[in-house]
């Protein structure tokens, strides 16, 4: 390196300190555990997150009886505090999930104070609002539905599956799925995303145990992708998050490609510390100069009595903001 270039290099490196420090400040100020964030906004997301955990448990092939007791009691307390008469999605999602939970256990002939408490909660909700629950489960008694020929069908039929057939997909089909997923956009066509695929049961189980969010079905996952990206593709503090953007775009395209090939997937987050990331890399033989984005379970859906979390979506008007000033509520989706 020429001596004349040293000041410029020092200046570029100093940006890492200032930019990452601002990342930390923003996250600390506005994240979901910050005392400075609005309480109602935190509760909105917290109810949805905790409720989805119940939905996921219900979507397992053989859920444990009366699972999630403490979490359910916490959800009911949060909803009462938020406003049990509210028709916002966190409340309707919680109501739907608890309706399904109660019905499943009553159908089994079970009696428990928890079920009585849920019944009382739902009666309280019914007295406060006529709106039905939107959470719970989707049922596919004849197995995975065929993908509709139009593009919208591919999107509307996608769901996160936790009920797989035992055999992994043929590796030729895996290659075909990945080939189709390579149509995903990439910043400046870097194509830095890397997919690490595993179908050895012991290795899949080891990796999922480190992921930590699939305890209810990790023994049933026949194949697993770890999505990563090469750090060498990006440079400078301003590009520090772009690998995650590219990796996420690739991951979504991969899940749709799997759907198009008749396979099913379940995206699995990697909200982990560096120490756990290093353990996953070591277990999976992943190079140290890659960062991990997420895992994706993949396989063939169970042929009969398939079910999945309902995972209801927010109103489009809550998600879409027209910069022109026209409210999204004025536009009805086609």
Buried (B, 14 or more C-beta within 10 A) or exposed (E): EEEEEEEEEEEEEEEEEEBEEEEEEEEEEEEEEEEEBEEEEBBBEBBBEBBBBBBBBBBBBEBEEBBBEEBBBBBBEBBBEBBBEBBBBBBBBBBBBBBBBBEBBEEEEEEEEBBEBBEEBBEBBEEBBEBEBBBBBBEBEEBBBEBEEEEEBBEEBBBBBBBBBEEBBEEEBBEBBBEBBBEBEBBEEBBBBBBBBBBEEEBBBBBBEBBBBBEBBBEBBBBBBBBBBBBEBBEEBEEBEBBBBBBBBBBBBBBBBBBBBBBBBBBBEBEBEEEBBBBBBEBBEBEEEBBBBBBBBBBBBBEEEBBBBBBBEEEEBEEEEEEEEEEBEEEEEE
